[in-house]
Amino acid sequence: MVQFSVDAEPWQEKSAADAMYLGEQGRDLAAPSPLPLGNSKEVPAVQEYRAVSVEHGPSPNSLSEFSLLALQNHPQMNIARAAVEKARGEAVQARLYPNPTLAGSSPQLAGADSQWNGFVAHEFVTAGKLKLSQQAALRGVQRVEYELIRARYEVLTGVRSAFYHLLVAQRKLIIFKQLYDISNRSYRLGEELTIAGEGTKADTLFWSIERDRAEVRLLNATVDIETGRRELATAIGLPMADVGNIDGDLFQVLPNFDLKQLQRVVIARNADPQAAESDIARAQWELERSVVEPIPNVTVMGGYQRQVSPVGLVGVPEQDQGVLEISCTIPLFDRNQGNIRAARAEISKARAGLRSVEIGLANKTAKVINEYRQARRQAEWYQELILPKARETVRVTQLLYSEGELTFLRLLEAQRILTETELSYVQSQGTRWASAAEIASLLQLEDFPLTMTTPAAIALEFVKQEDVGKRQPPELIAPPRQ
């Protein structure tokens, strides 16, 4: 961990215009009141990109392994870490005092009255300008530290989304294998019935078409898996990583959330509002810096001069002289009025920016929770009610068709219903996990998947098969009163 040697001080509401004097140390800003942002956080130092073989890479298979590799190797993380180091360097530079000037000259290089001199000049910065400049720069450090936090969870969200997308693709492959098996068995059954004179050639052709459709879906599912593996490898910043079958529970129970409470928690926990607060504090320190800018710095020059005595004159000694000069600018016309006005406007802009960020997070949370709730409910109903019926329908219909009691159209319809049901169920799981990853990103959670201990989580109400007869149609939302 890299420790920054200078701590940020809290913003002081008192204007620097009340202290218009030439003090080398400037105003005393050491009377702190706690800042909502807190002190600068410890952030890992810039890490070099870990080189991986072009032909081979690591072979992770769990979400935690992928997440760890992403945080270590993704270039977005390295960029964010480098930005933190850059901001820290700028904060250090902002407090450094100007270097003195050393010079030597000869007003008259040769002749009877030649002169030689040397002097040192130094500018004394007044009114605590350097301290104020550093305080503003330290707010910039806080800003990029929060941006590092945001980059961390953006990377984690990308990994989580790609991981569960691949998990859905693996599940789809299993479904398409099952559907191909159903189509193939139905095709063979149709052929047997045709040979026995109980079916027609048209029935066999229809089942041949269904089998071919199931086969091409199966082949496309394998392509989807390969693409998903490359996308997951890219998400961790290692495009050549070897990704095989991954381990994860696609059907794990996830909590429900109270929308208003979730919005409050997101605004309180997310790094974006805190970064916006850093912008406000920086603008306030920059206003303070603009106010003291007209106070002139003092430049002091001191030196030594030696004058050689004229040649041929007796009794005229060589002269040793001291040189002293003090200068400063007079803020007669330029008193930094324009920059002070602009700095005040920047504070208003930063405050409005904070409000805009909070509104944006609340709006995004509402959209994400809407998708999450719908996908979770859809997955729950498919699992508890619809899928068991669809599977039983196919089993019974296939049995009755083999006995000649149902037509192939009935069996085809049952198969289509099962296909659509299985795919819709898995797709709803994919949407559910994608939305869950977004919720974790908004809350900036290290632990994933979501659990009942997640902030704003509430209890679930499961649909059970034995409650089907007791279920009532959902009540419509009452229209607003006129």
C-alpha positions in Angstrom: 0.0 0.0 0.0 1.3 3.4 -0.9 0.9 6.0 1.9 0.4 9.6 0.9 2.5 11.8 3.3 0.2 14.8 3.4 -3.4 14.5 4.8 -6.3 16.5 3.4 -7.8 19.1 5.6 -11.5 19.9 5.8 -13.0 22.8 4.0 -13.3 26.0 6.0 -16.4 28.1 5.3 -14.6 31.3 6.4 -13.4 33.3 3.4 -9.7 34.0 3.0 -10.6 37.6 2.2 -10.6 38.2 5.9 -6.9 37.6 6.1 -5.2 39.9 3.6 -1.7 40.0 5.0 1.7 38.9 3.9 2.4 35.8 6.0 4.8 33.2 4.6 2.9 30.4 6.2 -0.5 31.9 5.1 -3.7 31.4 7.1 -3.9 28.8 9.8 -6.1 26.1 8.3 -5.5 23.6 11.0 -8.8 24.0 12.8 -10.6 21.0 11.2 -14.2 19.9 11.4 -14.8 16.4 10.2 -15.3 16.1 6.4 -18.0 13.8 5.2 -15.5 12.4 2.7 -13.0 11.3 5.4 -9.3 11.2 4.8 -7.7 9.7 1.7 -8.1 6.0 1.4 -5.3 3.6 1.0 -5.2 2.4 -2.5 -2.9 -0.3 -3.9 0.1 0.9 -5.7 0.3 0.7 -9.5 0.8 -2.9 -10.5 2.4 -4.0 -13.7 0.4 -6.1 -16.2 1.0 -9.7 -15.6 2.3 -11.2 -18.8 0.5 -14.4 -19.9 1.6 -16.7 -22.6 0.1 -16.0 -26.0 -0.8 -19.6 -26.6 -1.8 -20.6 -23.1 -3.2 -19.0 -20.0 -4.7 -19.8 -16.6 -7.6 -22.2 -16.5 -10.0 -20.9 -13.8 -13.5 -22.4 -13.4 -15.2 -20.6 -10.5 -16.5 -17.1 -10.2 -14.0 -16.2 -7.4 -11.1 -17.3 -9.5 -12.2 -15.3 -12.5 -12.8 -12.2 -10.3 -9.3 -12.4 -8.7 -7.6 -12.7 -12.1 -9.7 -9.7 -13.5 -8.6 -7.5 -10.6 -5.0 -8.4 -11.1 -4.8 -8.2 -14.9 -7.6 -6.1 -16.4 -6.1 -2.9 -18.0 -9.0 -0.8 -16.6 -7.7 -1.5 -13.1 -4.2 -0.6 -14.1 -5.4 2.6 -15.7 -7.3 3.6 -12.5 -4.4 2.8 -10.3 -2.0 4.9 -12.4 -4.5 7.7 -12.3 -4.4 7.6 -8.5 -0.6 7.7 -8.5 -0.7 10.6 -10.9 -3.1 12.6 -8.7 -0.9 11.9 -5.7 2.1 13.2 -7.5 0.3 16.4 -8.5 -0.8 16.9 -4.9 2.8 16.6 -3.8 4.0 19.0 -6.5 1.3 21.6 -5.6 2.9 22.1 -2.1 6.5 22.4 -3.3 8.1 25.8 -2.7 9.7 27.7 -5.7 13.4 27.1 -6.2 15.8 30.0 -5.5 17.7 31.6 -8.4 21.5 31.9 -8.3 23.2 34.2 -10.8 26.4 36.1 -11.4 27.2 39.0 -13.7 29.7 41.7 -14.6 28.3 45.1 -15.5 31.8 46.0 -16.8 33.7 43.0 -17.8 37.1 44.7 -18.5 38.7 48.1 -18.1 39.9 50.3 -15.4 36.6 50.0 -13.4 35.6 46.4 -14.0 32.9 45.0 -11.7 31.9 41.4 -10.7 28.9 40.4 -8.7 26.8 37.4 -7.6 23.4 37.2 -6.1 20.6 34.8 -4.9 16.9 35.6 -5.5 14.0 33.8 -4.0 10.2 34.2 -4.2 8.3 33.9 -0.9 4.8 32.6 -1.5 2.3 34.4 0.8 -1.2 33.9 2.2 -0.8 30.1 2.3 -1.3 29.7 -1.5 0.7 26.5 -1.7 -1.2 25.0 1.2 -4.5 25.9 -0.5 -3.4 24.6 -3.8 -2.4 21.3 -2.2 -5.8 21.0 -0.4 -7.6 21.4 -3.8 -5.2 18.8 -5.3 -5.9 16.4 -2.5 -9.6 16.5 -3.3 -8.6 15.5 -6.8 -6.8 12.5 -5.2 -10.0 11.6 -3.4 -11.9 11.8 -6.7 -9.7 9.4 -8.6 -9.6 7.1 -5.6 -13.4 6.8 -5.8 -13.0 6.3 -9.6 -10.7 3.4 -8.8 -13.4 1.9 -6.6 -15.9 2.4 -9.5 -13.5 0.8 -11.9 -13.1 -2.2 -9.6 -16.8 -2.9 -9.6 -17.2 -2.3 -13.3 -14.6 -5.0 -13.9 -16.3 -7.3 -11.4 -19.7 -6.7 -13.0 -18.3 -7.5 -16.4 -16.9 -10.8 -15.1 -20.1 -11.7 -13.3 -22.2 -11.0 -16.3 -20.0 -13.0 -18.6 -19.7 -15.8 -16.1 -23.5 -16.3 -15.8 -24.0 -15.8 -19.6 -21.7 -18.7 -20.1 -23.5 -20.7 -17.4 -26.8 -20.1 -19.2 -25.2 -21.2 -22.5 -24.0 -24.4 -20.9 -27.5 -25.1 -19.6 -29.0 -24.4 -23.0 -26.7 -27.0 -24.5 -28.1 -29.5 -22.1 -31.6 -28.5 -23.1 -30.9 -28.7 -26.8 -29.4 -32.2 -26.3 -32.6 -33.3 -24.6 -34.7 -31.8 -27.3 -32.7 -33.5 -30.0 -33.1 -36.7 -28.2 -36.9 -36.2 -28.0 -37.0 -35.3 -31.7 -34.9 -38.2 -32.7 -37.0 -40.7 -30.7 -40.1 -39.2 -32.1 -38.8 -39.5 -35.6 -37.9 -43.2 -35.1 -41.3 -43.8 -33.6 -43.0 -42.2 -36.6 -41.0 -44.4 -38.9 -42.1 -47.5 -37.0 -45.7 -46.5 -37.1 -45.4 -45.8 -40.8 -44.0 -49.2 -41.5 -46.7 -50.8 -39.4 -49.3 -48.9 -41.5 -50.5 -46.8 -38.6 -48.9 -43.6 -39.8 -48.2 -41.7 -42.9 -45.0 -40.7 -44.8 -46.0 -37.0 -44.1 -45.8 -37.7 -40.4 -42.3 -39.1 -40.8 -41.1 -36.1 -42.9 -42.5 -33.6 -40.3 -40.5 -35.4 -37.6 -37.4 -35.4 -39.8 -37.7 -31.7 -40.1 -38.1 -31.3 -36.3 -35.1 -33.5 -35.7 -33.0 -31.4 -38.2 -34.1 -28.2 -36.5 -33.1 -29.6 -33.1 -29.8 -30.6 -34.5 -28.9 -27.2 -35.9 -29.9 -25.6 -32.6 -27.6 -28.0 -30.8 -24.7 -27.1 -33.1 -25.4 -23.3 -32.6 -25.4 -23.9 -28.8 -21.8 -25.2 -29.0 -20.8 -22.1 -31.0 -22.5 -19.9 -28.3 -20.5 -21.7 -25.6 -17.2 -21.1 -27.4 -18.1 -17.4 -27.9 -19.1 -17.1 -24.2 -15.7 -18.6 -23.1 -13.8 -16.0 -25.2 -16.0 -13.2 -23.8 -15.3 -14.4 -20.2 -11.6 -14.6 -20.9 -11.7 -11.0 -22.3 -13.6 -9.8 -19.3 -10.8 -10.9 -17.0 -8.2 -9.1 -19.2 -6.6 -12.3 -20.4 -8.0 -13.1 -23.9 -5.8 -16.2 -24.2 -6.9 -17.7 -20.9 -8.1 -21.3 -21.2 -11.8 -21.4 -20.1 -13.5 -24.8 -20.0 -16.7 -25.8 -18.2 -17.4 -23.5 -15.3 -18.9 -24.3 -11.9 -21.9 -22.4 -10.7 -25.4 -22.7 -9.5 -27.7 -21.1 -12.1 -30.8 -21.9 -10.0 -29.6 -20.5 -6.7 -32.2 -18.6 -4.8 -31.7 -14.8 -4.8 -33.4 -12.3 -2.4 -36.0 -9.8 -3.2 -35.5 -6.1 -2.6 -37.5 -3.1 -1.3 -37.1 -0.5 -4.1 -37.1 2.7 -1.9 -34.7 1.2 0.6 -32.4 -0.1 -2.1 -32.3 3.4 -3.7 -31.3 4.9 -0.4 -28.6 2.3 0.2 -27.2 2.6 -3.3 -26.9 6.4 -2.9 -25.2 6.0 0.5 -22.8 3.2 -0.6 -21.9 4.0 -4.2 -18.7 5.8 -4.9 -20.1 8.1 -7.5 -21.9 10.5 -5.1 -18.8 10.5 -2.9 -16.7 11.4 -5.9 -19.1 14.2 -6.7 -18.7 15.4 -3.1 -15.0 15.5 -3.7 -15.7 17.8 -6.6 -17.6 20.2 -4.4 -14.8 20.2 -1.8 -12.2 20.8 -4.5 -14.2 23.7 -6.0 -14.5 25.3 -2.5 -10.7 25.0 -2.0 -10.1 26.5 -5.5 -12.4 29.4 -4.6 -10.3 30.0 -1.5 -7.2 29.8 -3.6 -8.6 32.3 -6.1 -9.5 34.8 -3.3 -5.9 34.9 -2.0 -4.3 35.1 -5.5 -4.2 38.9 -5.5 -2.1 39.0 -2.4 1.4 39.6 -3.9 4.3 37.2 -3.4 7.5 38.8 -2.2 10.8 38.4 -4.1 14.0 39.0 -2.2 17.4 39.3 -3.9 20.7 39.6 -2.1 24.2 39.5 -3.4 27.8 40.7 -3.4 29.6 43.0 -5.8 33.3 43.7 -6.1 34.7 46.7 -8.0 38.3 46.7 -9.1 40.3 49.9 -8.5 41.3 51.9 -11.6 44.7 51.1 -12.9 47.4 53.8 -12.1 45.4 55.4 -9.3 47.2 55.2 -6.0 45.2 55.2 -2.7 41.9 54.2 -4.3 41.0 50.8 -2.7 39.0 48.1 -4.3 35.4 48.2 -3.2 33.2 45.4 -1.8 29.5 46.1 -2.0 26.4 44.4 -0.8 23.2 44.2 -3.0 19.7 43.9 -1.7 16.4 44.1 -3.6 12.8 43.5 -2.5 10.0 43.5 -5.0 6.3 42.5 -5.3 3.5 43.1 -7.7 0.7 45.6 -6.9 -2.8 44.2 -7.5 -4.1 47.5 -8.9 -6.1 46.3 -11.9 -6.1 42.5 -11.9 -7.4 41.3 -8.6 -8.4 37.9 -10.0 -12.1 39.0 -10.1 -12.9 36.8 -13.1 -11.4 33.6 -11.6 -13.2 34.2 -8.3 -16.5 34.5 -10.1 -15.8 31.4 -12.1 -14.8 29.5 -9.0 -18.1 30.4 -7.3 -20.0 29.1 -10.4 -18.0 25.9 -10.3 -19.2 25.3 -6.7 -22.8 25.6 -7.8 -22.1 23.4 -10.8 -20.5 20.7 -8.5 -23.4 20.8 -6.1 -25.9 20.4 -9.0 -23.7 17.5 -10.3 -24.0 15.7 -7.0 -27.8 16.0 -7.2 -27.7 14.8 -10.7 -25.6 11.7 -9.8 -28.0 10.8 -7.0 -31.0 11.1 -9.3 -29.3 9.0 -11.9 -28.4 6.3 -9.5 -32.0 6.2 -8.2 -33.3 6.0 -11.7 -30.9 3.2 -12.7 -31.7 1.3 -9.5 -35.4 1.4 -10.4 -34.9 0.1 -13.9 -32.5 -2.7 -12.7 -34.8 -3.8 -9.9 -37.7 -3.9 -12.4 -35.9 -6.3 -14.7 -34.7 -8.3 -11.7 -38.1 -8.7 -10.1 -39.8 -9.7 -13.4 -37.0 -12.2 -14.2 -37.0 -13.6 -10.7 -40.8 -14.1 -10.7 -40.8 -15.6 -14.2 -38.1 -18.0 -13.2 -40.0 -19.0 -10.1 -43.3 -19.6 -11.9 -41.5 -21.7 -14.6 -39.7 -23.8 -12.0 -42.7 -24.4 -9.7 -45.7 -24.5 -12.0 -45.0 -24.4 -15.8 -42.1 -26.7 -16.3 -43.4 -29.7 -14.4 -46.6 -29.6 -16.5 -44.8 -29.2 -19.8 -42.5 -32.2 -19.1 -45.4 -34.4 -18.0 -47.4 -33.4 -21.0 -44.6 -34.5 -23.4 -44.1 -37.8 -21.5 -47.8 -38.6 -21.6 -48.3 -37.4 -25.2 -45.4 -39.5 -26.4 -46.8 -42.6 -24.7 -50.3 -42.1 -26.1 -48.9 -41.4 -29.6 -46.9 -44.6 -29.5 -50.2 -46.4 -28.8 -51.9 -44.7 -31.6 -54.3 -42.8 -29.5 -53.1 -39.3 -30.4 -52.0 -37.7 -33.7 -48.5 -36.5 -34.4 -49.8 -32.9 -34.3 -50.6 -33.3 -30.6 -47.1 -34.7 -29.9 -45.5 -31.9 -32.0 -47.4 -29.3 -30.1 -46.4 -30.8 -26.7 -42.7 -30.8 -27.9 -42.9 -27.2 -29.0 -44.4 -26.1 -25.7 -41.6 -27.9 -23.8 -39.0 -26.3 -26.0 -40.3 -22.8 -25.5 -40.8 -23.4 -21.8 -37.3 -24.7 -21.2 -35.7 -21.9 -23.2 -37.8 -19.2 -21.6 -36.9 -20.6 -18.1 -33.2 -20.5 -18.8 -33.4 -17.1 -20.4 -35.2 -15.7 -17.4 -32.4 -17.1 -15.3 -29.9 -15.3 -17.4 -31.8 -12.0 -17.1 -32.1 -12.6 -13.4 -28.4 -13.0 -12.9 -27.5 -10.1 -15.2 -29.8 -7.9 -13.1 -28.3 -9.3 -9.9 -24.8 -8.4 -11.1 -26.0 -4.8 -11.8 -27.5 -4.6 -8.3 -24.2 -5.8 -6.8 -22.4 -3.2 -8.9 -24.8 -0.4 -7.7 -24.3 -1.5 -4.1 -20.6 -2.1 -4.8 -20.5 -5.5 -3.1 -17.5 -7.7 -2.9 -19.5 -10.8 -2.1 -21.6 -12.3 -4.9 -24.1 -13.9 -5.4 -26.6 -11.8 -3.5 -27.9 -13.2 -0.2 -30.5 -12.3 2.4 -27.8 -10.4 4.3 -27.4 -8.0 1.3 -28.6 -4.5 2.2 -32.3 -3.8 1.5 -33.0 -7.5 0.9 -36.4 -8.7 2.0 -38.0 -12.2 2.3 -39.3 -14.1 -0.7 -42.7 -15.5 -1.3 -42.4 -18.8 -3.2 -45.2 -20.2 -5.4 -45.9 -23.8 -4.4 -47.8 -26.4 -6.5 -50.2 -27.2 -3.6 -51.2 -23.5 -3.6 -52.3 -23.5 -7.2 -56.0 -24.0 -6.4 -56.0 -21.2 -3.9 -54.3 -18.7 -6.2 -56.3 -15.6 -7.1 -55.8 -13.4 -10.1 -53.5 -10.4 -9.3 -55.3 -7.3 -8.3 -55.0 -4.4 -10.7 -53.4 -1.2 -9.5 -56.1 1.3 -8.7 -56.2 4.3 -11.0 -55.3 7.7 -9.5 -58.1 9.7 -8.1 -59.5 12.5 -10.3 
